[in-house]
Amino acid sequence: MLHDSRCGSVPQDIIRFSEFADPGSVLDGDKIKIDDLINKEIVVIGHKISISKYEKNKSGKCLTLQVEVGGVHRVVFTGSDVLIEQMQKYGDRVPFIAVIRKVDRFYTLS
């Protein structure tokens, strides 16, 4: 049975979405270009690795990186295989402070 919120009464056995949903699954913040973060200290506060809709890298994956810059949450999208590998290896250590460096044609955390 569907609940019509216009009726006013909510059955006691229905739980709220917020009681079981993982609040950490949403990466909030305005989008920022990775080049705007080069050589700046950032706090990595979240990440997600998914299948890329573009075929520009070897892994076929896309990294969504949630960072804090100057106290503001931002989100950066990249197909950098180096950054993807680093987050696969160290992503369980989030949050951490890092600097994104550009070495030749590659991005890396340091």
Secondary structure, 3 states (H helix, E strand, C coil): CCCCHHHCCCCCCCCCHHHCCCHHHCCCCEECCHHHCECCEEEEEEEEEEECCCCCCCCCEEEEEEEEECCEEEEEEECCHHHHHHHHHHHHHCCEEEEEEEECCEEEEC
